[in-house]
Amino acid sequence: MQPAPSRALLGEIPVEVQVVIGRAKVSVAQLAAAKQGSWFRLDKRFGEPVEIQVNGKTIGHGEIVSDDRDNFVGIRMTSVENRL
């Protein structure tokens, strides 16, 4: 039996973080007819929390923020559901 990897080593494993701002259900016909400029109404409103997912699993919620210097978009965590 091999020894368990150290926490420092585990901390270096990359994971993918995704932010879900909302979802929409559309028909195949609506999707096939979509073109540049088309839009779909999401199930969220401005100001509502977004889902933060790691490898497809929701781990918390947050709010969209911007970086004043570089004009980047980010997420501020407002709640954590599950610790990794």
C-alpha positions, 0 to 999 in steps of 0.5 A: 500500500502506497503512502497517502499524498501530502496535503501540499501535493494535493493542493497543486492539483488543478481543478476547473471552476465554472460560474453559472449565471443562469439556465434556459430551456429552449426547444431544438427548433429554437436552438437550430434557428439561433443566429448571431444576435439571438438571445435566450431568457435565463432563469436569473435576474440581475443581482441574484447570486450565481452558482460556483461549480468545481468540476461540475459540482456546485460548491457555493454561490457568489456575486459578479465583480469587476477589476477596476484596473484591468477590466476583468470580471470575477466572482466574490464568494458569498456562501460555501456549500461543501468544503473540498 
